[in-house]
Amino acid sequence: MKTLSFPSLFVLTSFFLGAIQLHVSNAQLNATFYSNTCPNVSAIVQNVIQQALQSDPRIGASLIRLHFHDCFVDGCDASILLDNNGTLRSEKDAAPNTNSARGFDVVDKIKTAVENSCPGIVSCADILALAAESSVSLSGGPSWNVLLGRRDSKTANQAGANTSIPAPFESLSNITAKFTAVGLNINDLVALSGAHTFGRAQCRLFSSRLYNFSGSGNPDPSLNTTYLATLRQICPQNGSTTALANLDFTTPNTFDNNYFSNLQTNQGLLQSDQELFSTPGAATISIVNTFSSNQNAFFQSFAQSMINMGNISPLTGTNGEIRSDCKKVN
Ligand code: HEM
């Protein structure tokens, strides 16, 4: 029997290693998954969001956040969309989502529009990924080819949502650990935090920075004093805890790189935002500086990091199902 020469062994081994790597990094998703079965799905999603933006300039921000909160809990499987029922404890009632996550009605509108064209084909998990891309590109940010082929979970994980989604009061090292736990690195962390270039946050999620930071009786020292005065007007002591401030005070509804220049001038809204630039010696500082000075670099990294986040543990093949109503299992 002829033995394999070293070069052919090398080629074969590289091929199999390459195949394994592809399998892991692309997680079996691809950009043409619906090109025969629902070729217009991206346009359908985009149209519904464009309509919704007319009456709610915040909706794009709310939709991308749903994809993030979905992917960080047992992967991008639309588990966040399931309502409570007798046996299922909804992720919607987990601390990071309750009275906070929004846009579920628009997801249902998108699903209805998609079902009208291609019944039973497109998963709710893929709708969230497509909605995230449309929301960014319609707001002035980058476009990218969304990888598709995810299927929908039959369960939710409320406890997982409570523990896996980062909180705005956490340290940079805790937040980094939560990203690492789902296979994302600090480049992904800084790029994806740039999504706070649009959308809003409630006073209750940052007001401790304004009056009594870490029990000091004083405001967060890493907060610009003029910006502090503005935020105190929006969130007076003993005022409404649900009043809203723009995450990016300069261009609140536009997807641009101003989020990063805000951090450089101590005008990040959340503690977790400002920590990316103000934590002494942090590796995130130079990434903030790069994205602040080069919007193209930010847009490129953001698109790649959205693909990385969208690849977190999808259900594929015969796992999960294609829900016909995103709110409940079939
Ligand atoms: C790095 C850790 C992160 C923390 C601690 C965090 C925390 C928060 C908090 C506290 C809010 C305000 C929620 C409210 O007021 O009800 C918020 C809003 C938002 N987050 Fe994050 N976030 C993080 C990462 C991300 C990522 C990775 C994305 C997307 C890629 C994202 C997208 C958004 C958007 C767009 C909003 C505004 C939503 C709206 O206006 O409805 N965030 N985030």
Boltz pocket constraint, residues with backbone or C-beta under 6 A from the ligand:
constraints:
  - pocket:
      binder: B
      contacts: [[A, 58], [A, 60], [A, 61], [A, 62], [A, 63], [A, 64], [A, 65], [A, 68], [A, 96], [A, 99], [A, 100], [A, 101], [A, 102], [A, 166], [A, 167], [A, 168], [A, 169], [A, 175], [A, 189], [A, 192], [A, 193], [A, 195], [A, 196], [A, 198], [A, 199], [A, 200], [A, 201], [A, 202], [A, 203], [A, 205], [A, 247], [A, 270], [A, 272]]
      max_distance: 6.0
